[in-house]
Amino acid sequence: MVKQPPFTTLFQSADFAKNYLTNHYKAYFTHPEEKAYKCCYSFVYYIDLGSHYFDQGKRAPLSIKPVLLFYGLSNWLKAALLTIDPDYPATTQVLAHGLSARKRKKQGYEFLSDEVRYQKEGLFPYLSSKLFNIKQVTGEKIKMRHLLFNIPEMQTILFSLFNETGLVPLNVMTDPDNYLLKKACLNFKDHEFQRWLRLVNDLSDPNIIVQNKEKSIHFEIRPETISQLCLIRASMSGIVYIPRYPEEIPRTPELLVHYMLLYQLSMICRYETEWWGDLIYSFSSNDLPVITKWLEVSQSKSPWLINQFFFPKKE
């Protein structure tokens, strides 16, 4: 049985939630106690409803699992918004999903080749802006392949199925804030490495310091910021990764990658019934093991990432 993350238990207390929110609001608002009192029950209810959806999703058959997990994560993310924006939802514009999917799947459809599109308004762009200070490009499309190949826990199955991976692990140095990547691990020619390094520097978060040494690259990353970063990924076991192909990584932290993937799968199982049924019962492609493994990963890691958002570790 998967251990329950602390936030699902701690936020069953309205008093604890109110104190937690008050501490968050002190830096941004006058009368933080009043704002915390006003929205602490909405916060607790979002957490509780999300937990019910998620718990049912873990027990549900594959045919309906993505919908339950998606709505579970959505409610937890709405609770996360209340730590930043006590007036959420101030307008109906932030209530839509904020993403869109292709309405009808073409012949020969493959899940890894499918795309999700950023919308101008809705929950996703609001989460991206408020929680992570990232403005997404309206209309930009992201492939499922690029989302899945940049999840640490998906590397083993993707290598088994496709003989490739999207991430390279970093080695921890003596200081827990410092990581090292040997250039030989990338197996790039010189011009390929120079391009990779330019992309890493261009896409890197201000919280990451990158130093190019003779045979290795050093990264200085504060542990409490890792789950907030777009470029860096961390596994639940504590291994830190960097993308082999930085141009393919979505410009969003992993928590919102889970939202995007669960959104896409929930839309497929709700509206693409024929393809979804064929997937589950025909065993005809690599899509089924990828999707099954992804749902297994997300039902463990989504709560873990949310817990890190609420209680970032300072090591």
Residue frames relative to the residue before (quaternion, step in Angstrom):
aa qw qx qy qz dx dy dz
M 1.0000 0.0000 0.0000 0.0000 0.00 0.00 0.00
V 0.4464 -0.6906 0.5046 0.2632 3.58 -0.96 0.93
K 0.4561 -0.6923 0.4892 0.2708 3.57 -0.85 0.97
Q 0.4772 -0.6706 0.4902 0.2867 3.55 -0.98 0.90
P 0.4373 -0.6823 0.5069 0.2938 3.63 -0.89 0.84
P 0.6392 -0.5854 0.3352 0.3693 3.63 -1.00 0.76
F 0.6321 0.5733 -0.3662 0.3710 3.62 0.90 -0.79
T 0.6335 0.5506 -0.3499 0.4161 3.61 1.02 -0.70
T 0.6846 0.4422 -0.2757 0.5097 3.58 1.19 -0.52
L 0.6796 0.5145 -0.3039 0.4256 3.59 0.80 -1.01
F 0.7403 0.4217 -0.2383 0.4662 3.58 0.93 -0.84
Q 0.4159 0.6440 -0.5056 0.3958 3.56 1.19 0.57
S 0.6504 0.4715 -0.2973 0.5160 3.57 1.32 -0.25
A 0.3825 -0.7263 0.5260 0.2224 3.58 -0.67 1.12
D 0.6161 0.5460 -0.3502 0.4469 3.61 1.06 -0.69
F 0.6546 0.4958 -0.3103 0.4789 3.57 0.94 -0.89
A 0.6553 0.5176 -0.3094 0.4549 3.59 0.94 -0.91
K 0.6552 0.5168 -0.3175 0.4504 3.58 0.95 -0.87
N 0.6636 0.4868 -0.3061 0.4784 3.60 0.95 -0.82
Y 0.6239 0.5406 -0.3285 0.4589 3.57 1.04 -0.81
L 0.6921 0.4697 -0.2757 0.4736 3.59 0.85 -0.97
T 0.6120 0.5528 -0.3511 0.4434 3.60 1.00 -0.79
N 0.6647 0.5048 -0.3033 0.4597 3.58 0.91 -0.90
H 0.6532 0.5038 -0.3121 0.4713 3.59 1.07 -0.71
Y 0.7102 0.4855 -0.2614 0.4377 3.56 0.96 -0.84
K 0.5115 0.6910 -0.4113 0.3029 3.59 1.15 -0.54
A 0.7016 0.4844 -0.2736 0.4452 3.58 0.97 -0.83
Y 0.7831 0.3778 -0.1604 0.4672 3.60 1.16 -0.51
F 0.8127 0.2426 -0.0869 0.5225 3.59 1.05 -0.65
T 0.4205 -0.6190 0.5822 0.3178 3.51 -1.29 0.44
H 0.8197 0.1786 -0.1735 0.5159 3.60 -1.16 0.62
P 0.0508 0.8453 -0.5302 0.0415 3.62 0.76 0.97
E 0.6043 0.5701 -0.3662 0.4191 3.60 1.07 -0.67
E 0.6495 0.5201 -0.3180 0.4545 3.57 0.99 -0.83
K 0.6643 0.4939 -0.3074 0.4694 3.58 0.93 -0.87
A 0.6466 0.5172 -0.3203 0.4603 3.58 1.00 -0.81
Y 0.6431 0.5152 -0.3199 0.4676 3.57 0.99 -0.81
K 0.6459 0.5554 -0.3084 0.4235 3.56 1.01 -0.91
C 0.8343 0.2355 -0.1055 0.4872 3.60 0.83 -0.89
C 0.4126 0.7362 -0.4768 0.2458 3.64 1.17 0.05
Y 0.6699 0.4891 -0.3278 0.4523 3.63 0.99 -0.68
S 0.5900 0.5319 -0.3700 0.4818 3.60 1.09 -0.61
F 0.6283 0.5445 -0.3170 0.4564 3.56 1.02 -0.89
V 0.6816 0.4842 -0.2835 0.4697 3.59 0.82 -1.01
Y 0.6681 0.5041 -0.3081 0.4524 3.59 0.96 -0.84
Y 0.6136 0.5308 -0.3511 0.4675 3.60 1.02 -0.71
I 0.6515 0.5092 -0.3095 0.4695 3.58 0.94 -0.91
D 0.6903 0.4921 -0.2850 0.4473 3.57 0.83 -1.00
L 0.6735 0.4856 -0.3024 0.4681 3.59 0.90 -0.92
G 0.6304 0.5319 -0.3281 0.4605 3.57 1.01 -0.78
S 0.6509 0.5180 -0.3103 0.4601 3.57 1.00 -0.83
H 0.6407 0.5141 -0.3278 0.4666 3.60 1.00 -0.77
Y 0.6421 0.5071 -0.3228 0.4757 3.58 0.92 -0.86
F 0.6961 0.4896 -0.2863 0.4402 3.57 0.82 -1.00
D 0.6466 0.5173 -0.3242 0.4574 3.59 0.95 -0.85
Q 0.6625 0.4802 -0.3065 0.4864 3.58 0.98 -0.79
G 0.6204 0.5612 -0.3344 0.4341 3.56 1.08 -0.75
K 0.6324 0.5365 -0.3278 0.4525 3.57 1.03 -0.77
R 0.7251 0.4308 -0.2335 0.4838 3.58 1.04 -0.78
A 0.5892 0.6343 -0.3527 0.3552 3.58 1.19 -0.55
P 0.5557 -0.5712 0.4701 0.3795 3.59 -1.22 0.40
L 0.6926 -0.4925 0.3359 0.4060 3.54 -1.26 0.47
S 0.6049 0.6170 -0.3555 0.3565 3.59 1.01 -0.79
I 0.8046 0.2109 -0.1178 0.5425 3.63 1.06 -0.64
K 0.3957 0.7634 -0.4463 0.2478 3.60 1.28 -0.13
P 0.6728 0.5130 -0.3442 0.4070 3.69 0.75 -0.86
V 0.6332 0.5403 -0.3465 0.4325 3.60 0.99 -0.76
L 0.6863 0.4857 -0.2882 0.4583 3.58 0.87 -0.95
L 0.6640 0.4901 -0.3109 0.4714 3.59 0.95 -0.82
F 0.6312 0.5387 -0.3359 0.4456 3.59 1.02 -0.78
Y 0.7091 0.4385 -0.2777 0.4773 3.60 0.81 -0.89
G 0.5815 0.5581 -0.3736 0.4591 3.57 1.15 -0.48
L 0.6906 0.4626 -0.2770 0.4820 3.57 0.83 -1.00
S 0.6157 0.5596 -0.3492 0.4311 3.61 0.99 -0.77
N 0.6755 0.4832 -0.3007 0.4689 3.59 0.92 -0.84
W 0.6367 0.5076 -0.3389 0.4713 3.60 0.98 -0.72
L 0.6593 0.5038 -0.3127 0.4624 3.59 0.99 -0.78
K 0.6089 0.5266 -0.3531 0.4767 3.59 1.11 -0.57
A 0.6115 0.5183 -0.3435 0.4892 3.58 1.10 -0.65
A 0.6309 0.5307 -0.3294 0.4601 3.59 1.00 -0.82
L 0.6207 0.5477 -0.3373 0.4483 3.59 1.04 -0.76
L 0.6487 0.5383 -0.3245 0.4291 3.58 0.99 -0.79
T 0.5872 0.5576 -0.3838 0.4438 3.62 1.17 -0.30
I 0.7169 0.3940 -0.2195 0.5317 3.57 1.27 -0.46
D 0.8046 0.1658 -0.0190 0.5699 3.53 0.96 -1.00
P 0.2025 -0.8276 0.5107 0.1153 3.62 0.00 1.23
D 0.6583 0.5089 -0.3119 0.4587 3.61 1.24 -0.22
Y 0.4204 0.7089 -0.4744 0.3092 3.60 1.24 0.05
P 0.6239 -0.3044 -0.7190 0.0328 1.63 -1.73 1.85
A 0.3267 -0.7734 0.5150 0.1730 3.57 -0.63 1.11
T 0.7906 0.1074 -0.0582 0.6000 3.61 1.15 -0.58
T 0.5966 -0.5694 0.4261 0.3718 3.56 -1.27 0.33
Q 0.5241 0.6627 -0.4007 0.3545 3.60 1.23 -0.36
V 0.7092 0.4497 -0.2700 0.4710 3.61 1.11 -0.54
L 0.5509 0.6511 -0.3799 0.3581 3.61 1.26 0.03
A 0.5855 0.5702 -0.3824 0.4311 3.63 1.14 -0.48
H 0.6881 -0.4975 0.3291 0.4131 3.59 -1.26 0.32
G 0.3420 -0.7541 0.4970 0.2593 3.60 0.98 -0.78
L 0.6948 0.3320 -0.2453 0.5890 3.55 1.37 0.19
S 0.1062 -0.7739 0.6135 0.1159 3.57 -1.24 0.29
A 0.2357 -0.7601 0.5942 0.1171 3.52 -1.24 0.63
R 0.6153 -0.5136 0.4320 0.4135 3.55 -1.25 0.37
K 0.4736 -0.7307 0.4167 0.2612 3.56 -0.74 1.08
R 0.8031 0.1190 -0.0553 0.5812 3.59 0.91 -0.84
K 0.3899 -0.7310 0.5148 0.2204 3.54 -0.90 0.97
K 0.4220 -0.7237 0.4932 0.2343 3.56 -0.84 1.02
Q 0.6402 -0.4993 0.4060 0.4196 3.55 -1.30 0.30
G 0.7860 0.2517 -0.2176 0.5211 3.57 -0.92 0.91
Y 0.2700 0.8016 -0.4941 0.2011 3.58 1.27 0.35
E 0.0492 -0.7594 0.6485 0.0187 3.54 -1.11 0.85
F 0.5403 -0.6663 0.4076 0.3132 3.54 -0.84 0.99
L 0.6627 0.5250 -0.3203 0.4274 3.61 0.89 -0.88
S 0.6930 0.4630 -0.2752 0.4792 3.60 1.14 -0.53
D 0.5101 0.6541 -0.4180 0.3704 3.58 1.26 -0.20
E 0.2617 -0.7787 0.5585 0.1153 3.55 -1.23 0.51
V 0.1853 -0.7183 0.6534 0.1507 3.50 -1.32 0.46
R 0.2516 -0.7947 0.5427 0.1034 3.56 -0.99 0.89
Y 0.4356 -0.6847 0.5223 0.2620 3.57 -1.01 0.87
Q 0.2341 -0.7586 0.5944 0.1285 3.55 -1.02 0.87
K 0.6189 -0.5713 0.3929 0.3690 3.57 -1.22 0.51
E 0.8060 0.1479 -0.0428 0.5715 3.57 0.97 -0.88
G 0.5125 0.6381 -0.4780 0.3190 3.55 -1.26 0.37
L 0.7589 -0.4168 0.2606 0.4272 3.53 -1.35 0.06
F 0.6682 0.5322 -0.3330 0.3993 3.62 0.80 -0.91
P 0.7089 0.4199 -0.3027 0.4791 3.67 0.68 -0.88
Y 0.6184 0.5388 -0.3503 0.4522 3.59 1.11 -0.60
L 0.6304 0.5105 -0.3224 0.4879 3.58 1.01 -0.80
S 0.6603 0.5281 -0.3091 0.4355 3.56 0.86 -0.99
S 0.7023 0.4674 -0.2601 0.4698 3.56 0.93 -0.94
K 0.7469 0.4378 -0.2332 0.4428 3.57 0.75 -1.05
L 0.7485 0.4129 -0.2292 0.4655 3.58 0.83 -0.98
F 0.8323 0.2073 -0.0608 0.5105 3.58 0.96 -0.86
N 0.4054 -0.7488 0.4489 0.2712 3.60 1.29 0.13
I 0.4971 0.6186 -0.4400 0.4203 3.56 1.03 0.89
K 0.2000 -0.7663 0.6005 0.1107 3.56 -0.86 0.98
Q 0.2806 -0.7776 0.5427 0.1483 3.55 -0.59 1.16
V 0.4891 -0.6485 0.5034 0.2945 3.55 -1.25 0.53
T 0.4089 -0.7305 0.4932 0.2365 3.57 -0.50 1.21
G 0.7985 0.2740 -0.2222 0.4878 3.55 -0.89 0.99
E 0.5086 0.6412 -0.4340 0.3766 3.60 1.21 -0.25
K 0.2384 -0.7806 0.5663 0.1146 3.56 -1.02 0.87
I 0.1453 -0.7808 0.6055 0.0522 3.55 -1.04 0.87
K 0.3792 -0.7320 0.5224 0.2180 3.58 -0.84 0.99
M 0.5700 -0.5798 0.4633 0.3526 3.56 -1.17 0.66
R 0.5856 0.5874 -0.3623 0.4251 3.58 1.08 -0.70
H 0.7017 0.4698 -0.2739 0.4604 3.57 0.87 -0.95
L 0.6177 0.5197 -0.3456 0.4785 3.58 1.15 -0.51
L 0.7296 0.4579 -0.2498 0.4423 3.58 0.77 -1.06
F 0.6761 0.4991 -0.3070 0.4467 3.60 0.98 -0.77
N 0.7037 0.4100 -0.2766 0.5102 3.60 1.25 -0.06
I 0.5083 0.5699 -0.4506 0.4623 3.55 1.14 0.78
P 0.4808 -0.7109 0.4152 0.3017 3.65 -0.51 1.08
E 0.7220 0.4719 -0.2611 0.4335 3.58 0.81 -0.99
M 0.6353 0.5247 -0.3346 0.4573 3.61 1.27 -0.11
Q 0.4719 0.7271 -0.4244 0.2619 3.60 1.22 -0.29
T 0.6654 0.5270 -0.3231 0.4184 3.61 0.87 -0.88
I 0.7117 0.4412 -0.2798 0.4696 3.59 0.78 -0.96
L 0.6385 0.5215 -0.3397 0.4526 3.61 1.01 -0.70
F 0.6344 0.5076 -0.3326 0.4787 3.58 1.05 -0.70
S 0.6427 0.5291 -0.3235 0.4498 3.60 0.99 -0.83
L 0.7369 0.4288 -0.2299 0.4693 3.58 0.95 -0.90
F 0.8334 0.2209 -0.0608 0.5030 3.59 0.90 -0.93
N 0.3845 -0.7565 0.4497 0.2785 3.59 1.33 -0.02
E 0.6890 0.3831 -0.3193 0.5258 3.57 0.99 0.86
T 0.1860 -0.7581 0.6139 0.1172 3.54 -1.28 0.43
G 0.4008 -0.7298 0.5027 0.2323 3.57 -1.25 0.34
L 0.7546 0.3541 -0.1744 0.5242 3.56 1.25 -0.36
V 0.2115 -0.7420 0.6240 0.1236 3.53 -1.28 0.58
P 0.3883 -0.7402 0.4886 0.2502 3.64 -0.74 0.97
L 0.3236 -0.7191 0.5828 0.1964 3.56 -1.16 0.68
N 0.3845 -0.7041 0.5477 0.2374 3.55 -1.17 0.63
V 0.4177 -0.6939 0.5265 0.2584 3.56 -0.98 0.85
M 0.2947 -0.7379 0.5798 0.1802 3.56 -0.97 0.89
T 0.7651 -0.3706 0.2390 0.4692 3.60 -1.24 -0.12
D 0.6970 0.3865 -0.2437 0.5527 3.56 1.08 -0.73
P 0.4734 -0.7129 0.4300 0.2877 3.65 -0.70 1.01
D 0.6268 0.5275 -0.3407 0.4613 3.61 1.25 -0.25
N 0.7193 0.4561 -0.2259 0.4728 3.59 1.23 -0.31
Y 0.0829 -0.7924 0.6043 -0.0106 3.53 -0.99 1.00
L 0.2123 -0.7814 0.5805 0.0857 3.53 -1.21 0.60
L 0.0673 -0.7627 0.6414 0.0490 3.53 -1.14 0.73
K 0.3219 -0.7343 0.5646 0.1959 3.57 -0.69 1.08
K 0.5211 -0.6693 0.4327 0.3054 3.56 -0.84 1.01
A 0.5973 0.5877 -0.3598 0.4103 3.58 1.10 -0.66
C 0.5967 0.5909 -0.3610 0.4055 3.61 1.14 -0.59
L 0.6437 0.5275 -0.3247 0.4495 3.58 1.13 -0.54
N 0.1911 -0.8208 0.5114 0.1679 3.56 1.20 -0.60
F 0.3812 0.7164 -0.4811 0.3318 3.54 1.00 0.94
K 0.4687 -0.5869 0.5657 0.3403 3.51 -1.30 0.41
D 0.7101 -0.4925 0.2791 0.4188 3.57 -1.23 0.47
H 0.6910 0.4696 -0.3007 0.4599 3.61 0.82 -0.90
E 0.6187 0.5300 -0.3422 0.4682 3.59 1.14 -0.63
F 0.6476 0.5124 -0.3203 0.4642 3.57 1.00 -0.81
Q 0.6520 0.5189 -0.3251 0.4471 3.59 0.91 -0.88
R 0.6398 0.5063 -0.3201 0.4815 3.58 1.03 -0.75
W 0.6361 0.5317 -0.3174 0.4605 3.59 0.98 -0.89
L 0.6743 0.4994 -0.2982 0.4549 3.58 0.90 -0.94
R 0.6252 0.5300 -0.3376 0.4628 3.61 1.01 -0.78
L 0.6661 0.5018 -0.3010 0.4625 3.56 0.93 -0.90
V 0.6341 0.5271 -0.3284 0.4606 3.59 0.96 -0.85
N 0.6779 0.4815 -0.2922 0.4725 3.59 0.92 -0.89
D 0.6591 0.5152 -0.3081 0.4530 3.58 1.01 -0.82
L 0.7608 0.3929 -0.1930 0.4791 3.57 0.95 -0.92
S 0.5103 0.6941 -0.4008 0.3118 3.55 1.24 -0.34
D 0.4928 -0.6450 0.5121 0.2809 3.52 -1.18 0.75
P 0.5980 -0.5722 0.4076 0.3857 3.64 -1.09 0.54
N 0.6245 0.5555 -0.3382 0.4324 3.60 1.19 -0.46
I 0.6651 0.4616 -0.3000 0.5045 3.60 1.28 -0.15
I 0.1437 -0.7567 0.6324 0.0828 3.56 -0.95 0.93
V 0.1219 -0.8088 0.5748 0.0216 3.59 -0.66 1.17
Q 0.0331 -0.7910 0.6108 -0.0089 3.58 -0.87 1.01
N 0.2616 -0.7703 0.5680 0.1249 3.56 -0.78 1.08
K 0.0996 -0.7966 0.5959 0.0172 3.59 -0.48 1.26
E 0.7512 -0.4159 0.2596 0.4420 3.58 -1.30 0.05
K 0.8293 0.1347 -0.0420 0.5408 3.59 0.81 -0.99
S 0.7798 0.2460 -0.1307 0.5607 3.57 1.24 -0.01
I 0.3190 -0.6918 0.6044 0.2331 3.54 -1.37 0.19
H 0.2102 -0.7782 0.5823 0.1056 3.56 -0.89 0.96
F 0.1222 -0.7809 0.6113 0.0383 3.54 -1.07 0.88
E 0.1448 -0.7565 0.6310 0.0927 3.54 -0.94 0.92
I 0.0903 0.8013 -0.5729 0.1470 3.56 -0.48 1.28
R 0.3558 -0.7217 0.5474 0.2299 3.57 -0.76 0.98
P 0.5277 -0.6816 0.3979 0.3139 3.64 -0.70 1.03
E 0.6810 0.5125 -0.3073 0.4234 3.59 0.96 -0.81
T 0.6753 0.4923 -0.3033 0.4579 3.61 1.24 -0.25
I 0.4626 0.7361 -0.4328 0.2384 3.60 1.20 -0.43
S 0.6990 0.4739 -0.2905 0.4498 3.61 0.84 -0.89
Q 0.6501 0.5150 -0.3145 0.4618 3.61 1.27 -0.25
L 0.6103 0.6168 -0.3287 0.3728 3.58 1.25 -0.35
C 0.4497 -0.6824 0.5135 0.2617 3.56 -1.22 0.57
L 0.7211 0.4685 -0.2521 0.4440 3.57 0.94 -0.89
I 0.7512 0.3839 -0.1903 0.5021 3.57 0.94 -0.94
R 0.1097 -0.7655 0.6305 0.0672 3.56 -1.15 0.74
A 0.1324 -0.7823 0.6042 0.0733 3.58 -1.11 0.67
S 0.3766 -0.7032 0.5540 0.2382 3.55 -1.05 0.77
M 0.6411 -0.5253 0.3898 0.4015 3.57 -1.26 0.31
S 0.6512 0.5086 -0.3125 0.4686 3.58 1.22 -0.42
G 0.6218 -0.5998 0.3194 0.3894 3.59 1.30 0.06
I 0.5048 0.6301 -0.4427 0.3901 3.61 1.24 0.05
V 0.2479 -0.7752 0.5702 0.1120 3.58 -0.92 0.98
Y 0.1349 -0.8125 0.5670 0.0134 3.55 -0.93 1.00
I 0.1563 -0.7319 0.6495 0.1343 3.52 -1.37 0.36
P 0.5427 -0.6577 0.3999 0.3362 3.64 -0.96 0.70
R 0.4631 -0.6510 0.5317 0.2812 3.54 -1.15 0.73
Y 0.7694 0.1953 -0.0976 0.6003 3.57 1.17 -0.68
P 0.2012 -0.8414 0.4861 0.1232 3.62 0.28 1.21
E 0.6117 0.5714 -0.3591 0.4128 3.60 1.09 -0.61
E 0.6895 0.4845 -0.2794 0.4601 3.59 1.21 -0.42
I 0.5733 0.6061 -0.3981 0.3815 3.59 1.15 -0.31
P 0.4645 -0.6830 0.4778 0.2991 3.62 -0.88 0.85
R 0.4515 -0.6900 0.4958 0.2722 3.56 -1.03 0.76
T 0.5783 0.5328 -0.4091 0.4630 3.53 0.49 1.23
P 0.5445 -0.6070 0.4529 0.3605 3.62 -1.07 0.60
E 0.6866 -0.5335 0.3094 0.3851 3.54 -1.20 0.54
L 0.5690 0.6088 -0.3904 0.3915 3.60 1.04 -0.66
L 0.7162 0.4248 -0.2570 0.4905 3.60 0.93 -0.84
V 0.5285 0.5835 -0.4140 0.4570 3.58 1.24 -0.27
H 0.6277 0.5193 -0.3310 0.4762 3.59 1.03 -0.77
Y 0.6258 0.5310 -0.3364 0.4619 3.58 0.99 -0.78
M 0.6730 0.5054 -0.3000 0.4490 3.59 0.90 -0.93
L 0.6923 0.4763 -0.2867 0.4601 3.58 0.86 -0.94
L 0.6702 0.4812 -0.3067 0.4746 3.59 0.95 -0.81
Y 0.5837 0.5543 -0.3644 0.4683 3.58 1.11 -0.63
Q 0.6910 0.4940 -0.2909 0.4402 3.57 0.77 -1.06
L 0.6867 0.4727 -0.2904 0.4698 3.59 0.89 -0.89
S 0.6372 0.5197 -0.3403 0.4561 3.59 1.01 -0.70
M 0.6357 0.5145 -0.3260 0.4742 3.59 1.06 -0.71
I 0.6444 0.5228 -0.3227 0.4554 3.59 0.98 -0.81
C 0.7328 0.4279 -0.2718 0.4538 3.59 0.74 -0.96
R 0.6473 0.4963 -0.3298 0.4753 3.61 1.21 -0.32
Y 0.8431 0.2473 -0.0687 0.4725 3.58 0.85 -0.99
E 0.7089 0.3577 -0.2530 0.5528 3.59 1.27 -0.19
T 0.0479 -0.8803 0.4718 0.0147 3.51 0.87 1.11
E 0.6684 0.5121 -0.3161 0.4370 3.59 0.88 -0.91
W 0.6814 0.4656 -0.3002 0.4783 3.59 0.85 -0.93
W 0.6465 0.5307 -0.3203 0.4448 3.58 0.96 -0.87
G 0.6566 0.4992 -0.3072 0.4747 3.58 0.98 -0.82
D 0.6408 0.5134 -0.3221 0.4712 3.59 0.97 -0.84
L 0.6268 0.5458 -0.3355 0.4435 3.58 0.99 -0.83
I 0.7203 0.4750 -0.2584 0.4345 3.56 0.76 -1.09
Y 0.8182 0.3279 -0.1294 0.4542 3.57 0.87 -0.94
S 0.6989 0.4893 -0.3000 0.4268 3.64 1.12 -0.33
F 0.2316 -0.8060 0.5136 0.1815 3.63 1.21 -0.44
S 0.3621 0.8104 -0.4045 0.2205 3.56 1.18 0.60
S 0.8076 0.1933 -0.1003 0.5480 3.65 1.16 -0.22
N 0.6550 -0.4991 0.3931 0.4092 3.54 -1.37 -0.02
D 0.4702 0.6996 -0.4412 0.3079 3.61 1.20 -0.24
L 0.6601 0.5412 -0.3286 0.4042 3.61 0.88 -0.90
P 0.6998 0.4370 -0.3140 0.4698 3.68 0.71 -0.84
V 0.6206 0.5358 -0.3522 0.4514 3.62 1.07 -0.68
I 0.6973 0.4685 -0.2762 0.4669 3.58 0.84 -0.98
T 0.6377 0.5262 -0.3297 0.4558 3.59 0.96 -0.83
K 0.6711 0.4813 -0.2960 0.4800 3.58 0.92 -0.91
W 0.6373 0.5388 -0.3413 0.4326 3.59 0.94 -0.84
L 0.6688 0.4945 -0.3062 0.4630 3.59 0.89 -0.90
E 0.6132 0.5352 -0.3375 0.4729 3.58 1.09 -0.70
V 0.6539 0.5040 -0.3021 0.4766 3.58 0.98 -0.88
S 0.7224 0.4787 -0.2727 0.4179 3.57 0.71 -1.08
Q 0.6584 0.5109 -0.3387 0.4368 3.60 0.98 -0.68
S 0.6621 0.4297 -0.3098 0.5301 3.58 1.28 -0.16
K 0.7642 0.4310 -0.2208 0.4260 3.55 0.82 -1.01
S 0.5691 0.5951 -0.3988 0.4037 3.62 1.03 -0.58
P 0.6783 0.4549 -0.3117 0.4855 3.65 0.82 -0.84
W 0.6193 0.5497 -0.3370 0.4480 3.59 1.06 -0.74
L 0.6772 0.4821 -0.2866 0.4762 3.59 0.95 -0.86
I 0.6303 0.5174 -0.3313 0.4746 3.59 1.02 -0.77
N 0.6449 0.5180 -0.3246 0.4587 3.57 0.97 -0.83
Q 0.6344 0.5185 -0.3255 0.4719 3.59 1.05 -0.73
F 0.6139 0.5326 -0.3511 0.4651 3.58 1.08 -0.65
F 0.7098 0.4549 -0.2674 0.4667 3.59 0.83 -0.93
F 0.8078 0.1225 -0.0188 0.5762 3.57 1.00 -0.89
P 0.0852 -0.8276 0.5533 0.0418 3.63 0.39 1.17
K 0.4226 -0.7080 0.5132 0.2382 3.54 -0.98 0.94
K 0.1199 -0.7584 0.6371 0.0670 3.54 -0.98 0.91
E 0.0676 -0.8339 0.5476 -0.0126 3.54 -0.27 1.32
